[in-house]
């Protein structure tokens, strides 16, 4: 018992210190896992290293490399520009359009890649007289929804961890739950902020900017000036290049393959498929293939790898089973599930969502095994609860939306409202998902 508590205490302490120092938590936890495994758990180094999630590494690298090429050869920009051109001057459709576009980008490997939409979305909101809070929440909900696609980071980690633990969870079901929840939140955002401001009259050139599609920047940059008086760059999407057409075909092929195989009861290895498609594109366009190497999400690989390796040590020490026994003493299993979802949301509002998913999904396993809670419902609830709080201004996502708000005078309001929204999701999310997923799942199981 003492060794188990020491190992768990070290895990919590190192996690907190690394987060406070803004250091990749996985990099710090991996060597600590080796030390704890050797000196506290009496494991061999081979047993500790065996806990490193190679299957998740293949998924992350393969998917982010393939979609990295799609970014490098301009396919993603072309898709976004074409979509905005089709929306034209229909202002009421813009928040929903940015929801869909952000979800699309987020679904392509790295959820934070969806932040590339932030400068354009907030600039468009300012020019069209749309409440910036509505636009921020539209993009935030889109980012959260797309992040749980089978081809994106949150979906890969959540489904991959559940699959490794033997929990029957369809990646398409996880994605569907995330999309439905975020669509409901988008509707709430429209009700709360859709009538906050009337659309201001804009010069014809500014209205044509979105109708024709403005050039998208690389991640972290913006070709759209945040100065309302500065001219915006206008660029027609034009025709897709042959390389972009091929990329679009392969993107559709990847989605179709995943859906068909999942519906057929098979488990598609999306990472291997991503490697194969990426290799094909790299052979056709070597320059894009080389540029895409920098888009592989190595930070997330190290983060998830270190955390899951340490959790593997805790599992072999019996700490996970101990937590399950203690959770059983909370009372009704549904109460323990509710508290676990709330913890996921609260911690994720201030720390890494990726880290929370990697750490909390394994901790839920004893509750699933002993508490009669359906695994698919519990895992879906934890994942979504950890994600919908990301619009908090204390996280990267929320901070980006505040920073890209065009009117400086509106930023204090944005900070206040995003704080209220994010923290309210800590309560609303767990309660809503417990009532709509976990309880019905327990009744039907």
C-alpha positions as CSV (number, residue, x, y, z in Angstrom):
1,X,0.0,0.0,0.0
2,X,2.8,2.4,0.9
3,X,4.7,1.9,-2.3
4,X,1.5,2.4,-4.3
5,X,0.7,5.7,-2.6
6,X,4.3,6.8,-3.1
7,X,4.2,6.1,-6.8
8,X,0.8,7.8,-7.2
9,X,2.1,10.8,-5.3
10,X,5.2,11.1,-7.4
11,X,3.0,10.9,-10.5
12,X,0.7,13.8,-9.3
13,X,3.7,15.9,-8.1
14,X,5.8,15.5,-11.3
15,X,2.7,16.2,-13.5
16,X,2.0,19.4,-11.6
17,X,5.6,20.6,-11.6
18,X,6.1,20.0,-15.3
19,X,2.8,21.7,-16.1
20,X,3.7,24.7,-13.9
21,X,7.1,25.0,-15.5
22,X,5.6,24.7,-19.0
23,X,7.7,21.6,-19.8
24,X,6.5,18.7,-21.9
25,X,5.0,16.4,-19.2
26,X,5.7,13.2,-21.0
27,X,9.5,14.0,-21.4
28,X,9.7,14.4,-17.6
29,X,7.5,11.5,-16.7
30,X,9.3,8.9,-18.9
31,X,12.6,8.9,-16.9
32,X,10.7,9.2,-13.7
33,X,8.6,6.1,-14.7
34,X,11.9,4.2,-15.2
35,X,13.1,5.3,-11.7
36,X,9.9,4.4,-10.0
37,X,9.6,1.1,-11.9
38,X,13.2,0.1,-11.0
39,X,13.4,1.3,-7.3
40,X,9.8,1.3,-6.1
41,X,7.9,-1.3,-8.2
42,X,10.8,-3.7,-8.6
43,X,10.3,-4.0,-12.3
44,X,13.0,-4.4,-15.0
45,X,13.8,-1.6,-17.4
46,X,12.4,-3.8,-20.2
47,X,9.0,-4.1,-18.4
48,X,8.9,-0.3,-17.9
49,X,9.8,0.5,-21.5
50,X,7.3,-2.1,-22.8
51,X,4.5,0.2,-21.5
52,X,5.4,2.9,-24.2
53,X,2.4,3.0,-26.5
54,X,3.9,2.2,-29.9
55,X,0.5,1.7,-31.6
56,X,-0.5,5.2,-30.6
57,X,2.9,6.6,-31.8
58,X,2.3,5.0,-35.2
59,X,-1.2,6.5,-35.3
60,X,-0.1,10.0,-34.4
61,X,2.9,10.1,-36.7
62,X,1.2,8.5,-39.7
63,X,-1.9,10.7,-39.6
64,X,-0.1,14.0,-38.8
65,X,2.5,13.4,-41.6
66,X,-0.2,12.7,-44.2
67,X,-2.3,15.8,-43.3
68,X,1.0,17.7,-43.0
69,X,1.5,17.2,-46.7
70,X,-2.1,18.4,-47.3
71,X,-1.2,21.6,-45.5
72,X,2.2,22.0,-47.2
73,X,0.8,21.7,-50.8
74,X,-2.0,24.1,-50.1
75,X,-4.9,21.7,-50.2
76,X,-6.3,22.7,-46.8
77,X,-6.1,26.4,-47.7
78,X,-7.8,25.7,-51.1
79,X,-10.6,23.9,-49.3
80,X,-11.2,26.7,-46.8
81,X,-11.1,29.4,-49.5
82,X,-13.5,27.5,-51.7
83,X,-15.9,27.0,-48.8
84,X,-15.9,30.7,-47.8
85,X,-16.4,31.7,-51.5
86,X,-19.6,29.6,-51.5
87,X,-20.9,31.3,-48.4
88,X,-20.6,34.7,-50.0
89,X,-22.3,37.5,-48.1
90,X,-24.7,35.3,-46.1
91,X,-23.6,36.6,-42.7
92,X,-26.0,34.4,-40.7
93,X,-24.2,31.3,-42.0
94,X,-20.7,32.5,-41.2
95,X,-20.4,31.2,-37.6
96,X,-21.7,27.8,-38.7
97,X,-19.3,27.9,-41.6
98,X,-16.3,28.6,-39.4
99,X,-17.5,25.8,-37.0
100,X,-17.4,23.4,-40.0
101,X,-14.1,24.6,-41.3
102,X,-12.4,24.6,-37.9
103,X,-13.7,21.0,-37.3
104,X,-12.3,20.0,-40.7
105,X,-8.8,21.4,-40.0
106,X,-8.9,20.0,-36.4
107,X,-9.8,16.5,-37.7
108,X,-6.6,16.4,-39.8
109,X,-4.2,15.2,-37.1
110,X,-3.6,18.0,-34.7
111,X,-6.5,19.8,-33.1
112,X,-4.5,22.9,-32.4
113,X,-4.1,23.2,-36.1
114,X,-7.7,24.5,-36.1
115,X,-6.4,27.7,-34.5
116,X,-5.2,28.7,-38.0
117,X,-8.8,29.8,-38.5
118,X,-8.8,32.2,-35.5
119,X,-7.3,35.4,-37.1
120,X,-9.6,35.1,-40.1
121,X,-12.7,34.3,-38.1
122,X,-12.3,37.1,-35.6
123,X,-11.5,39.6,-38.4
124,X,-14.5,38.5,-40.3
125,X,-16.7,38.8,-37.2
126,X,-15.5,42.4,-36.7
127,X,-16.1,43.4,-40.3
128,X,-19.5,41.8,-40.4
129,X,-20.7,43.0,-37.0
130,X,-20.9,39.4,-35.6
131,X,-20.5,39.1,-31.8
132,X,-16.8,38.0,-31.4
133,X,-18.0,35.7,-28.6
134,X,-20.2,33.8,-31.0
135,X,-17.4,33.5,-33.5
136,X,-15.0,32.3,-30.9
137,X,-17.4,29.7,-29.5
138,X,-18.2,28.6,-33.0
139,X,-14.6,27.9,-33.8
140,X,-13.9,26.5,-30.3
141,X,-16.8,24.0,-30.7
142,X,-15.6,23.1,-34.2
143,X,-12.1,22.4,-32.9
144,X,-13.5,20.2,-30.1
145,X,-15.7,18.3,-32.5
146,X,-13.1,17.6,-35.1
147,X,-10.5,16.7,-32.5
148,X,-12.3,13.4,-31.8
149,X,-12.3,12.2,-35.4
150,X,-10.6,8.9,-35.9
151,X,-7.9,10.8,-37.7
152,X,-7.2,13.4,-35.0
153,X,-5.2,13.5,-31.8
154,X,-8.0,13.3,-29.1
155,X,-9.8,10.6,-31.0
156,X,-6.6,8.6,-31.5
157,X,-5.6,8.8,-27.8
158,X,-9.1,8.2,-26.4
159,X,-10.0,5.3,-28.7
160,X,-6.5,3.9,-28.7
161,X,-6.2,3.8,-24.9
162,X,-9.7,2.2,-24.6
163,X,-8.9,-0.3,-27.3
164,X,-5.6,-1.3,-25.6
165,X,-7.6,-1.9,-22.4
166,X,-10.1,-4.1,-24.2
167,X,-13.0,-1.7,-24.0
168,X,-15.4,-2.0,-27.0
169,X,-15.6,1.6,-28.3
170,X,-16.2,2.4,-32.0
171,X,-14.1,5.4,-33.1
172,X,-17.0,6.6,-35.1
173,X,-19.3,6.5,-32.1
174,X,-16.8,8.6,-30.1
175,X,-16.6,11.1,-33.0
176,X,-20.4,11.2,-33.3
177,X,-20.9,11.9,-29.6
178,X,-18.3,14.8,-29.8
179,X,-20.0,16.3,-32.8
180,X,-23.5,16.1,-31.3
181,X,-22.4,17.7,-28.0
182,X,-20.6,20.5,-29.8
183,X,-23.5,21.2,-32.2
184,X,-25.8,21.6,-29.1
185,X,-23.2,24.0,-27.6
186,X,-23.1,25.9,-30.9
187,X,-26.9,26.2,-30.9
188,X,-26.7,27.6,-27.3
189,X,-24.0,30.1,-28.4
190,X,-26.3,31.3,-31.2
191,X,-29.1,31.8,-28.7
192,X,-26.9,33.7,-26.2
193,X,-24.8,35.8,-28.5
194,X,-26.4,35.6,-32.0
195,X,-28.3,38.8,-31.5
196,X,-25.7,40.7,-29.5
197,X,-24.7,43.1,-32.4
198,X,-26.3,44.1,-35.6
199,X,-24.3,43.6,-38.7
200,X,-22.5,46.8,-39.6
201,X,-22.5,48.0,-43.2
202,X,-19.2,47.1,-44.8
203,X,-17.6,48.4,-47.9
204,X,-18.1,46.3,-51.0
205,X,-14.5,45.2,-51.1
206,X,-14.5,44.0,-47.5
207,X,-17.7,42.0,-48.2
208,X,-16.1,40.5,-51.3
209,X,-13.1,39.3,-49.2
210,X,-15.1,36.4,-47.7
211,X,-17.2,35.9,-50.7
212,X,-14.1,35.2,-52.8
213,X,-12.0,33.7,-50.0
214,X,-9.0,35.3,-48.3
215,X,-5.6,33.8,-48.4
216,X,-5.0,31.7,-45.3
217,X,-1.7,32.0,-43.4
218,X,0.5,29.4,-42.0
219,X,-0.3,28.3,-38.4
220,X,0.5,31.1,-36.0
221,X,0.5,33.8,-38.7
222,X,-2.1,35.9,-40.4
223,X,-2.2,37.6,-43.8
224,X,-5.4,39.4,-42.6
225,X,-4.6,42.6,-40.8
226,X,-6.2,43.0,-37.4
227,X,-6.4,46.7,-38.1
228,X,-9.9,47.4,-39.4
229,X,-8.7,50.3,-41.6
230,X,-6.0,48.2,-43.3
231,X,-6.8,46.6,-46.6
232,X,-7.2,42.9,-46.5
233,X,-5.5,40.6,-49.0
234,X,-8.1,39.2,-51.4
235,X,-7.4,36.0,-53.4
236,X,-9.7,33.8,-55.4
237,X,-9.3,30.1,-54.7
238,X,-9.0,29.3,-58.3
239,X,-8.6,25.8,-59.6
240,X,-6.9,23.1,-57.6
241,X,-3.5,22.0,-58.8
242,X,-3.0,18.3,-59.8
243,X,-1.2,17.6,-56.5
244,X,-4.1,19.1,-54.6
245,X,-6.6,17.1,-56.6
246,X,-4.7,13.9,-55.8
247,X,-4.5,14.9,-52.1
248,X,-8.3,15.5,-52.0
249,X,-8.9,12.1,-53.5
250,X,-6.7,10.4,-51.0
251,X,-8.3,12.3,-48.1
252,X,-11.7,11.1,-49.2
253,X,-10.3,7.6,-49.6
254,X,-8.9,7.6,-46.1
255,X,-12.3,8.7,-44.6
256,X,-14.2,6.1,-46.7
257,X,-11.8,3.4,-45.8
258,X,-12.1,4.1,-42.1
259,X,-15.9,4.3,-42.2
260,X,-16.4,1.1,-44.3
261,X,-13.9,-0.9,-42.3
262,X,-15.5,0.3,-39.0
263,X,-19.0,-0.5,-40.2
264,X,-17.7,-3.9,-41.3
265,X,-16.6,-4.8,-37.8
266,X,-12.9,-4.4,-38.7
267,X,-10.4,-2.2,-36.9
268,X,-8.6,0.0,-39.4
269,X,-5.0,0.9,-38.6
270,X,-5.3,4.6,-39.5
271,X,-1.7,5.2,-38.8
272,X,-0.5,2.6,-41.2
273,X,-2.9,3.9,-43.9
274,X,-1.7,7.5,-43.2
275,X,1.9,6.4,-43.7
276,X,1.0,4.7,-47.0
277,X,-0.9,7.7,-48.3
278,X,1.7,10.1,-47.1
279,X,4.5,8.1,-48.8
280,X,2.5,8.2,-52.1
281,X,2.1,11.9,-51.9
282,X,5.8,12.4,-50.9
283,X,6.8,10.4,-54.0
284,X,4.6,12.6,-56.2
285,X,5.6,15.9,-54.5
286,X,8.9,15.5,-52.7
287,X,9.1,19.2,-51.6
288,X,5.7,18.9,-49.8
289,X,6.7,15.6,-48.3
290,X,9.9,17.2,-46.9
291,X,8.0,20.2,-45.6
292,X,5.5,18.0,-43.9
293,X,8.2,16.4,-41.7
294,X,8.0,19.5,-39.5
295,X,4.3,19.1,-39.0
296,X,4.5,15.7,-37.4
297,X,3.2,16.2,-33.8
298,X,6.3,14.9,-31.9
299,X,5.3,16.9,-28.9
300,X,2.1,15.0,-28.5
301,X,3.9,11.7,-29.2
302,X,6.3,12.4,-26.3
303,X,3.5,13.7,-24.0
304,X,1.3,10.7,-24.5
305,X,4.2,8.3,-24.5
306,X,5.6,9.5,-21.2
307,X,2.2,9.6,-19.4
308,X,1.0,6.2,-20.6
309,X,4.4,4.6,-19.7
310,X,4.1,5.9,-16.2
311,X,0.4,4.8,-16.0
312,X,1.7,1.4,-17.1
313,X,4.0,1.2,-14.1
314,X,1.1,2.2,-11.8
315,X,-1.0,-0.5,-13.4
316,X,1.6,-3.2,-12.7
317,X,1.9,-2.0,-9.1
318,X,-1.9,-2.3,-8.6
319,X,-2.5,1.4,-8.2
320,X,-5.3,1.5,-10.8
321,X,-7.1,-1.4,-9.0
322,X,-6.6,0.5,-5.7
323,X,-8.2,3.6,-7.2
324,X,-11.1,1.5,-8.4
325,X,-11.6,0.1,-4.9
326,X,-11.6,3.6,-3.4
327,X,-14.0,4.8,-6.0
328,X,-16.4,2.1,-5.1
329,X,-16.6,3.5,-1.6
330,X,-17.8,6.9,-2.9
331,X,-21.3,5.4,-3.1
332,X,-23.2,4.9,-6.3
333,X,-20.9,4.3,-9.3
334,X,-22.6,7.0,-11.2
335,X,-21.5,9.5,-8.6
336,X,-17.9,8.4,-9.0
337,X,-18.2,8.7,-12.8
338,X,-19.7,12.2,-12.4
339,X,-16.7,13.3,-10.2
340,X,-14.2,11.8,-12.6
341,X,-15.7,13.7,-15.5
342,X,-15.7,16.9,-13.5
343,X,-12.1,16.4,-12.6
344,X,-11.3,15.9,-16.3
345,X,-13.0,19.2,-17.2
346,X,-11.6,21.2,-14.3
347,X,-7.9,20.2,-14.8
348,X,-8.2,20.4,-18.6
349,X,-9.4,24.0,-18.3
350,X,-5.9,24.9,-17.0
351,X,-3.7,22.2,-18.3
352,X,-3.1,20.0,-21.3
353,X,-6.2,18.2,-22.6
354,X,-4.0,15.6,-24.3
355,X,-2.4,14.9,-21.0
356,X,-5.7,14.6,-19.2
357,X,-7.0,12.1,-21.7
358,X,-3.8,10.0,-21.5
359,X,-3.9,10.0,-17.7
360,X,-7.6,9.8,-16.8
361,X,-8.9,7.2,-19.4
362,X,-6.8,4.4,-17.7
363,X,-7.9,5.6,-14.3
364,X,-11.5,5.0,-15.3
365,X,-11.0,1.4,-16.1
366,X,-11.6,0.0,-12.6
367,X,-14.8,2.0,-12.4
368,X,-15.9,0.5,-15.6
369,X,-15.0,-3.0,-14.6
370,X,-16.5,-2.9,-11.0
371,X,-19.2,-0.3,-11.2
372,X,-21.3,-1.6,-14.0
373,X,-20.8,1.5,-16.1
374,X,-20.6,0.9,-19.8
375,X,-17.0,1.5,-21.0
376,X,-18.0,3.3,-24.2
377,X,-20.2,5.8,-22.3
378,X,-17.6,6.5,-19.6
379,X,-14.7,7.0,-22.1
380,X,-16.8,9.2,-24.4
381,X,-18.0,11.3,-21.4
382,X,-14.4,11.8,-20.1
383,X,-13.1,12.7,-23.5
384,X,-15.8,15.3,-24.3
385,X,-15.7,16.8,-20.8
386,X,-12.0,17.3,-21.0
387,X,-12.3,19.0,-24.4
388,X,-15.3,21.4,-24.2
389,X,-13.6,23.5,-21.5
390,X,-10.8,24.4,-23.8
391,X,-12.3,27.8,-24.8
392,X,-11.3,28.9,-21.3
393,X,-8.9,31.9,-21.7
394,X,-6.4,30.0,-19.4
395,X,-5.9,27.4,-22.2
396,X,-4.1,27.8,-25.6
397,X,-7.4,27.8,-27.5
398,X,-9.2,30.4,-25.4
399,X,-6.2,32.6,-25.2
400,X,-5.8,32.6,-28.9
401,X,-9.4,33.8,-29.5
402,X,-8.9,36.6,-27.0
403,X,-5.6,37.6,-28.6
404,X,-7.1,37.7,-32.1
405,X,-10.2,39.7,-31.2
406,X,-9.8,42.8,-33.4
407,X,-11.2,45.5,-31.1
408,X,-8.9,45.8,-28.1
409,X,-11.8,47.2,-26.0
410,X,-13.7,44.0,-26.5
411,X,-10.9,41.7,-25.1
412,X,-11.8,42.2,-21.4
413,X,-15.3,41.2,-22.2
414,X,-14.1,38.2,-24.2
415,X,-11.9,37.1,-21.3
416,X,-14.7,37.4,-18.8
417,X,-17.3,35.6,-21.0
418,X,-14.9,32.8,-22.0
419,X,-14.0,32.3,-18.4
420,X,-17.6,31.9,-17.4
421,X,-18.3,29.7,-20.4
422,X,-15.3,27.4,-19.8
423,X,-15.8,27.0,-16.1
424,X,-19.6,26.5,-16.5
425,X,-18.7,23.5,-18.8
426,X,-16.9,21.9,-15.8
427,X,-20.3,21.5,-14.3
428,X,-22.6,21.4,-17.3
429,X,-20.6,18.9,-19.3
430,X,-20.4,16.1,-16.6
431,X,-24.0,16.5,-15.5
432,X,-25.3,16.5,-19.1
433,X,-23.2,13.6,-20.3
434,X,-24.0,11.6,-17.1
435,X,-27.7,12.0,-17.7
436,X,-27.6,11.4,-21.5
437,X,-24.8,8.8,-21.9
438,X,-23.8,7.1,-18.6
439,X,-27.2,6.5,-17.0
440,X,-29.0,5.4,-20.1
441,X,-26.0,3.1,-20.9
442,X,-26.3,1.5,-17.4
443,X,-30.0,0.9,-17.9
444,X,-29.5,-0.6,-21.3
445,X,-26.4,-2.7,-20.5
